[in-house]
């Protein structure tokens, strides 16, 4: 991916490239200057009318709570944790060996119709056959572009059912977590269930643990990376929903300069494998998505020479977090644990 080609990418194009290459920086966050509205019918009986105002400011109104839900895989996985099951999914769901993708969470993928498993793939005919009541996805830009809904077929898809978007743009992790909670509640989830209440409590406890670990280890430098065959990508924290939250808790991140990120619209810096020692880091968080090369499969000598790698201070990072408290707890705990035991090696 040359700089010239990258420079021609639209924001949507950059996100597409990120989906293909496993770029951690393709997620977003930082604070929210817009006022969010909750659902219009939190926890109503399933027989009653349903409305929900999403993060694009659009309100969907239906005569009854949606039963035939189609969602981006990660959204479906979050709803599943709250007891809401979907009929169809699109996005990374099944790996090449037939197992559930990391983004599918605890869902039984044999029980959902997979409309598309990779970027730009969405079977509109199968979608129509599901008689969808609503389509739910995330959005990574201010325009409200639905994540993993192909540009070429978005108009056909839009005619078949209304859509709902949860924004992971220009905000920290806690905001979309709350919005997903509200959405699940509106769909009939029992938000007072012991498992649900306990997960939220564990998330809050994990966050406090991370805050303390960061305060006790202010000199430990953390780098968020993602690997492809040709390039290594270093994410800045200001456009990543998880990293921005971790940063707010005091974590000291490697931050590529704006100049270094300009060819990607400020998302990340692309480095050749020869130059991956550009930044000093004590802990490296590596993109765990199946589209990214995993640490155990990296054969580059320059990687193996990095101090954090030699010290065994490499941890996984869920670059597209499943937005349920249950799934976000280990993300926070893993980083806290790494900080607590990390040695200064840079």
Secondary structure by P-SEA (a helix, b strand, c coil): ccaaaaaaccaaaaaaaaaaaccccccccccccbbbbccccccccccbbbbbbccccbbbbccccccbbbbcaaaaaaaaaacccccccccccccccccccccccccccccccccccccccccaaaaaaacccccccccccccccccccccccaaaaaaabbbbbbccccccaaaaaaaaaaaaaaaccccccaaaaaaaaaaaaaaaaaaaaaaacccbbbbbbcccccbbbbbbccccaaaaaaaaaccccccccccccccccccbbbbcccccccccccbbbccccccccccccccccccccccccccccbbbbccccccccccaaaaaaaaaaaaacccccc
